C-alpha cells in the first residue's frame, strides 16, 4: 500500500513538472504574441513598398499576397477566374522600390493554385510555427478567398508545405529561379553554413 502511494506521488510530481516546463516554454515562445510581432514587422515592409492590403476586398474579388524577407512582394487579385499579379522588389534595406511589374494571370493558373492550397490544407495550417534553425528565409503569406482570410508565417519555407504554394506564385510572376540558379544558391548557402560551423568550432 505504501509503495503504491509513493509510485502515485512520483507520477503526479512528473506530470506537474512537465506541465510547468511546457507552460514556461510556451510563455517564452507564445505563438500568438510572436505572430503579432511578425505581422507588424511585415506590415511596415509592405507599407514602405506600397503594396495594397488584401484584408478588405470587394465582394467579387479574391486575393493572395506573399511577402519575402528578401524584400519582395507578390500580390495576386482575381475575379471569376482570371486576374492580375503584381511583383514588387525592394532594395536591400527595404526602404524603396527597385523593380515593379504587373502581369495577367490565366484562369488555369488560378485553378492550379487553388487546387494546391486545398491539397496542402492551407486554411487549417497553424498560423505560426517557431523554428530554432534558420537559413535566412522567411515568408509571410496571406489569402482572402470567398471572404475567408488567413495569414501564415514560416521560416525555412522550402522545408514546409508552403514551398509549393510560394513557388507557384513566384512562377506566375516569372521570378522563380532556374534550376541552375537554384543549384548555385544552394551551393552558396552550404558554403556559408560550413564557414559558420568552422567559426563556431574555433570559438
Short mmCIF file of the C-alpha atoms (twelve columns), coordinates in Angstrom:
data_MODEL
# 
_entry.id   MODEL 
# 
loop_
_atom_site.group_PDB 
_atom_site.id 
_atom_site.type_symbol 
_atom_site.label_atom_id 
_atom_site.label_alt_id 
_atom_site.label_comp_id 
_atom_site.label_asym_id 
_atom_site.label_seq_id 
_atom_site.Cartn_x 
_atom_site.Cartn_y 
_atom_site.Cartn_z 
_atom_site.pdbx_PDB_model_num 
ATOM 1   C CA . UNK A 1   0.000   0.000  0.000   1 
ATOM 2   C CA . UNK A 2   2.817   2.351  0.969   1 
ATOM 3   C CA . UNK A 3   4.747   1.520  -2.231  1 
ATOM 4   C CA . UNK A 4   1.624   2.270  -4.322  1 
ATOM 5   C CA . UNK A 5   1.276   5.718  -2.682  1 
ATOM 6   C CA . UNK A 6   4.937   6.505  -3.400  1 
ATOM 7   C CA . UNK A 7   4.514   5.498  -7.072  1 
ATOM 8   C CA . UNK A 8   1.364   7.675  -7.400  1 
ATOM 9   C CA . UNK A 9   3.186   10.634 -5.802  1 
ATOM 10  C CA . UNK A 10  6.121   10.174 -8.184  1 
ATOM 11  C CA . UNK A 11  3.789   10.098 -11.214 1 
ATOM 12  C CA . UNK A 12  1.974   13.245 -10.024 1 
ATOM 13  C CA . UNK A 13  5.320   15.012 -9.476  1 
ATOM 14  C CA . UNK A 14  6.488   14.111 -13.009 1 
ATOM 15  C CA . UNK A 15  3.191   15.307 -14.532 1 
ATOM 16  C CA . UNK A 16  3.215   18.630 -12.651 1 
ATOM 17  C CA . UNK A 17  6.899   19.222 -13.539 1 
ATOM 18  C CA . UNK A 18  6.197   18.501 -17.209 1 
ATOM 19  C CA . UNK A 19  3.185   20.840 -17.249 1 
ATOM 20  C CA . UNK A 20  5.215   23.585 -15.581 1 
ATOM 21  C CA . UNK A 21  8.017   23.168 -18.141 1 
ATOM 22  C CA . UNK A 22  5.518   23.324 -21.008 1 
ATOM 23  C CA . UNK A 23  3.947   26.485 -19.574 1 
ATOM 24  C CA . UNK A 24  7.382   28.054 -19.186 1 
ATOM 25  C CA . UNK A 25  8.384   27.206 -22.769 1 
ATOM 26  C CA . UNK A 26  5.053   28.393 -24.229 1 
ATOM 27  C CA . UNK A 27  5.403   31.597 -22.189 1 
ATOM 28  C CA . UNK A 28  8.818   32.204 -23.746 1 
ATOM 29  C CA . UNK A 29  7.559   31.432 -27.273 1 
ATOM 30  C CA . UNK A 30  3.859   32.310 -27.133 1 
ATOM 31  C CA . UNK A 31  2.803   31.744 -30.784 1 
ATOM 32  C CA . UNK A 32  0.090   34.447 -30.674 1 
ATOM 33  C CA . UNK A 33  2.455   37.114 -29.335 1 
ATOM 34  C CA . UNK A 34  5.222   36.161 -31.754 1 
ATOM 35  C CA . UNK A 35  2.763   36.106 -34.669 1 
ATOM 36  C CA . UNK A 36  1.517   39.600 -33.768 1 
ATOM 37  C CA . UNK A 37  5.086   40.944 -33.764 1 
ATOM 38  C CA . UNK A 38  5.799   39.241 -37.107 1 
ATOM 39  C CA . UNK A 39  2.596   40.678 -38.652 1 
ATOM 40  C CA . UNK A 40  3.581   44.180 -37.524 1 
ATOM 41  C CA . UNK A 41  7.057   43.748 -38.988 1 
ATOM 42  C CA . UNK A 42  5.676   42.706 -42.363 1 
ATOM 43  C CA . UNK A 43  3.001   45.418 -42.380 1 
ATOM 44  C CA . UNK A 44  5.770   48.018 -42.135 1 
ATOM 45  C CA . UNK A 45  7.522   46.381 -45.082 1 
ATOM 46  C CA . UNK A 46  4.515   46.313 -47.408 1 
ATOM 47  C CA . UNK A 47  3.582   49.857 -46.452 1 
ATOM 48  C CA . UNK A 48  7.096   51.001 -47.402 1 
ATOM 49  C CA . UNK A 49  6.901   49.144 -50.727 1 
ATOM 50  C CA . UNK A 50  3.379   50.458 -51.451 1 
ATOM 51  C CA . UNK A 51  1.595   47.105 -51.613 1 
ATOM 52  C CA . UNK A 52  -2.158  47.373 -51.149 1 
ATOM 53  C CA . UNK A 53  -3.628  45.243 -48.334 1 
ATOM 54  C CA . UNK A 54  -5.875  42.275 -49.099 1 
ATOM 55  C CA . UNK A 55  -7.926  42.126 -45.902 1 
ATOM 56  C CA . UNK A 56  -10.806 44.205 -47.302 1 
ATOM 57  C CA . UNK A 57  -11.789 43.359 -50.883 1 
ATOM 58  C CA . UNK A 58  -14.889 43.995 -52.959 1 
ATOM 59  C CA . UNK A 59  -17.469 41.212 -52.852 1 
ATOM 60  C CA . UNK A 60  -16.428 39.569 -56.133 1 
ATOM 61  C CA . UNK A 61  -12.646 39.762 -55.538 1 
ATOM 62  C CA . UNK A 62  -10.216 37.173 -54.192 1 
ATOM 63  C CA . UNK A 63  -6.548  37.741 -53.395 1 
ATOM 64  C CA . UNK A 64  -3.262  36.300 -52.159 1 
ATOM 65  C CA . UNK A 65  -0.083  38.005 -51.108 1 
ATOM 66  C CA . UNK A 66  3.394   36.676 -50.350 1 
ATOM 67  C CA . UNK A 67  5.994   38.829 -48.634 1 
ATOM 68  C CA . UNK A 68  9.545   37.509 -48.504 1 
ATOM 69  C CA . UNK A 69  12.133  38.840 -46.077 1 
ATOM 70  C CA . UNK A 70  14.365  39.233 -49.125 1 
ATOM 71  C CA . UNK A 71  12.238  42.378 -49.725 1 
ATOM 72  C CA . UNK A 72  9.980   41.112 -52.466 1 
ATOM 73  C CA . UNK A 73  6.171   41.133 -52.510 1 
ATOM 74  C CA . UNK A 74  3.758   39.240 -54.745 1 
ATOM 75  C CA . UNK A 75  0.116   40.323 -54.819 1 
ATOM 76  C CA . UNK A 76  -2.424  38.332 -56.828 1 
ATOM 77  C CA . UNK A 77  -6.020  39.547 -57.266 1 
ATOM 78  C CA . UNK A 78  -8.668  37.805 -59.367 1 
ATOM 79  C CA . UNK A 79  -12.349 37.940 -60.247 1 
ATOM 80  C CA . UNK A 80  -14.235 34.980 -61.730 1 
ATOM 81  C CA . UNK A 81  -11.082 33.044 -62.569 1 
ATOM 82  C CA . UNK A 82  -8.760  35.428 -64.421 1 
ATOM 83  C CA . UNK A 83  -6.752  38.110 -62.690 1 
ATOM 84  C CA . UNK A 84  -3.566  40.120 -62.337 1 
ATOM 85  C CA . UNK A 85  -0.406  39.541 -60.357 1 
ATOM 86  C CA . UNK A 86  1.964   42.257 -59.151 1 
ATOM 87  C CA . UNK A 87  5.615   41.764 -58.253 1 
ATOM 88  C CA . UNK A 88  7.456   44.396 -56.197 1 
ATOM 89  C CA . UNK A 89  11.154  44.216 -55.374 1 
ATOM 90  C CA . UNK A 90  12.665  46.490 -52.751 1 
ATOM 91  C CA . UNK A 91  16.283  47.401 -52.132 1 
ATOM 92  C CA . UNK A 92  18.301  45.507 -49.528 1 
ATOM 93  C CA . UNK A 93  17.185  47.848 -46.745 1 
ATOM 94  C CA . UNK A 94  13.560  47.524 -47.862 1 
ATOM 95  C CA . UNK A 95  13.190  51.304 -47.985 1 
ATOM 96  C CA . UNK A 96  12.439  51.868 -51.665 1 
ATOM 97  C CA . UNK A 97  11.173  50.035 -54.758 1 
ATOM 98  C CA . UNK A 98  13.798  49.000 -57.300 1 
ATOM 99  C CA . UNK A 99  11.524  46.988 -59.598 1 
ATOM 100 C CA . UNK A 100 7.787   46.621 -60.123 1 
ATOM 101 C CA . UNK A 101 5.760   44.740 -62.724 1 
ATOM 102 C CA . UNK A 102 2.182   43.568 -63.268 1 
ATOM 103 C CA . UNK A 103 1.122   40.586 -65.374 1 
ATOM 104 C CA . UNK A 104 -2.136  38.950 -66.438 1 
ATOM 105 C CA . UNK A 105 -2.834  35.556 -64.869 1 
ATOM 106 C CA . UNK A 106 -4.829  32.835 -66.608 1 
ATOM 107 C CA . UNK A 107 -7.841  31.053 -65.184 1 
ATOM 108 C CA . UNK A 108 -5.866  27.787 -65.455 1 
ATOM 109 C CA . UNK A 109 -3.051  29.156 -63.248 1 
ATOM 110 C CA . UNK A 110 -5.566  30.233 -60.606 1 
ATOM 111 C CA . UNK A 111 -7.285  26.831 -60.674 1 
ATOM 112 C CA . UNK A 112 -3.901  25.141 -60.177 1 
ATOM 113 C CA . UNK A 113 -3.092  27.457 -57.249 1 
ATOM 114 C CA . UNK A 114 -6.464  26.797 -55.554 1 
ATOM 115 C CA . UNK A 115 -6.072  23.032 -56.034 1 
ATOM 116 C CA . UNK A 116 -2.603  23.222 -54.486 1 
ATOM 117 C CA . UNK A 117 -3.924  25.188 -51.495 1 
ATOM 118 C CA . UNK A 118 -6.657  22.606 -50.972 1 
ATOM 119 C CA . UNK A 119 -4.157  19.760 -51.248 1 
ATOM 120 C CA . UNK A 120 -1.895  21.425 -48.641 1 
ATOM 121 C CA . UNK A 121 -4.903  22.240 -46.394 1 
ATOM 122 C CA . UNK A 122 -3.811  25.906 -46.295 1 
ATOM 123 C CA . UNK A 123 -6.707  27.245 -44.216 1 
ATOM 124 C CA . UNK A 124 -6.235  24.664 -41.449 1 
ATOM 125 C CA . UNK A 125 -2.486  25.100 -41.007 1 
ATOM 126 C CA . UNK A 126 -1.124  26.771 -37.831 1 
ATOM 127 C CA . UNK A 127 -0.538  30.493 -38.393 1 
ATOM 128 C CA . UNK A 128 2.973   30.464 -36.980 1 
ATOM 129 C CA . UNK A 129 5.488   27.749 -36.168 1 
ATOM 130 C CA . UNK A 130 8.678   28.750 -34.365 1 
ATOM 131 C CA . UNK A 131 11.822  27.344 -35.955 1 
ATOM 132 C CA . UNK A 132 15.051  27.303 -33.959 1 
ATOM 133 C CA . UNK A 133 17.079  26.791 -37.149 1 
ATOM 134 C CA . UNK A 134 17.070  29.494 -39.817 1 
ATOM 135 C CA . UNK A 135 18.521  29.509 -43.317 1 
ATOM 136 C CA . UNK A 136 17.850  33.214 -43.752 1 
ATOM 137 C CA . UNK A 137 14.473  32.827 -45.480 1 
ATOM 138 C CA . UNK A 138 11.031  33.662 -44.117 1 
ATOM 139 C CA . UNK A 139 7.683   34.068 -45.888 1 
ATOM 140 C CA . UNK A 140 4.513   35.830 -44.782 1 
ATOM 141 C CA . UNK A 141 1.603   34.529 -46.891 1 
ATOM 142 C CA . UNK A 142 -1.977  35.837 -46.823 1 
ATOM 143 C CA . UNK A 143 -5.092  34.584 -48.573 1 
ATOM 144 C CA . UNK A 144 -8.526  36.184 -48.762 1 
ATOM 145 C CA . UNK A 145 -10.710 33.831 -50.788 1 
ATOM 146 C CA . UNK A 146 -14.510 33.955 -50.811 1 
ATOM 147 C CA . UNK A 147 -14.386 36.305 -47.821 1 
ATOM 148 C CA . UNK A 148 -12.211 33.941 -45.748 1 
ATOM 149 C CA . UNK A 149 -8.913  35.475 -44.568 1 
ATOM 150 C CA . UNK A 150 -5.848  33.574 -43.358 1 
ATOM 151 C CA . UNK A 151 -2.247  34.631 -42.730 1 
ATOM 152 C CA . UNK A 152 0.725   32.299 -42.228 1 
ATOM 153 C CA . UNK A 153 4.413   32.759 -41.447 1 
ATOM 154 C CA . UNK A 154 7.129   30.170 -41.994 1 
ATOM 155 C CA . UNK A 155 10.880  30.388 -41.654 1 
ATOM 156 C CA . UNK A 156 12.720  27.878 -43.861 1 
ATOM 157 C CA . UNK A 157 9.621   27.713 -46.127 1 
ATOM 158 C CA . UNK A 158 11.347  25.291 -48.502 1 
ATOM 159 C CA . UNK A 159 11.106  22.668 -45.743 1 
ATOM 160 C CA . UNK A 160 7.350   23.177 -45.311 1 
ATOM 161 C CA . UNK A 161 4.074   22.746 -47.232 1 
ATOM 162 C CA . UNK A 162 4.263   26.465 -48.084 1 
ATOM 163 C CA . UNK A 163 7.135   25.971 -50.535 1 
ATOM 164 C CA . UNK A 164 4.919   24.633 -53.343 1 
ATOM 165 C CA . UNK A 165 2.377   27.448 -52.939 1 
ATOM 166 C CA . UNK A 166 5.077   30.120 -52.868 1 
ATOM 167 C CA . UNK A 167 6.857   28.560 -55.838 1 
ATOM 168 C CA . UNK A 168 3.597   28.665 -57.828 1 
ATOM 169 C CA . UNK A 169 3.121   32.377 -57.022 1 
ATOM 170 C CA . UNK A 170 6.724   33.213 -57.935 1 
ATOM 171 C CA . UNK A 171 6.420   31.286 -61.207 1 
ATOM 172 C CA . UNK A 172 3.288   33.269 -62.104 1 
ATOM 173 C CA . UNK A 173 5.427   36.428 -61.902 1 
ATOM 174 C CA . UNK A 174 8.291   34.877 -63.884 1 
ATOM 175 C CA . UNK A 175 10.619  35.443 -60.912 1 
ATOM 176 C CA . UNK A 176 11.272  31.843 -59.808 1 
ATOM 177 C CA . UNK A 177 14.983  30.993 -60.271 1 
ATOM 178 C CA . UNK A 178 16.015  28.448 -62.901 1 
ATOM 179 C CA . UNK A 179 17.327  25.021 -61.794 1 
ATOM 180 C CA . UNK A 180 20.887  26.246 -62.406 1 
ATOM 181 C CA . UNK A 181 20.334  29.387 -60.316 1 
ATOM 182 C CA . UNK A 182 18.749  27.348 -57.503 1 
ATOM 183 C CA . UNK A 183 21.679  24.937 -57.530 1 
ATOM 184 C CA . UNK A 184 24.131  27.866 -57.311 1 
ATOM 185 C CA . UNK A 185 22.130  29.398 -54.437 1 
ATOM 186 C CA . UNK A 186 22.073  26.096 -52.522 1 
ATOM 187 C CA . UNK A 187 25.815  25.680 -53.066 1 
ATOM 188 C CA . UNK A 188 26.436  29.233 -51.836 1 
ATOM 189 C CA . UNK A 189 24.316  28.598 -48.744 1 
ATOM 190 C CA . UNK A 190 26.109  25.304 -47.963 1 
ATOM 191 C CA . UNK A 191 29.473  27.067 -48.201 1 
ATOM 192 C CA . UNK A 192 28.204  29.816 -45.889 1 
ATOM 193 C CA . UNK A 193 26.878  27.237 -43.395 1 
ATOM 194 C CA . UNK A 194 30.178  25.329 -43.416 1 
ATOM 195 C CA . UNK A 195 32.152  28.556 -42.794 1 
ATOM 196 C CA . UNK A 196 29.807  29.410 -39.906 1 
ATOM 197 C CA . UNK A 197 30.286  25.952 -38.375 1 
ATOM 198 C CA . UNK A 198 34.083  26.278 -38.577 1 
ATOM 199 C CA . UNK A 199 33.957  29.703 -36.916 1 
ATOM 200 C CA . UNK A 200 31.718  28.352 -34.128 1 
ATOM 201 C CA . UNK A 201 34.076  25.408 -33.537 1 
ATOM 202 C CA . UNK A 202 37.071  27.742 -33.253 1 
ATOM 203 C CA . UNK A 203 35.270  29.708 -30.543 1 
# 
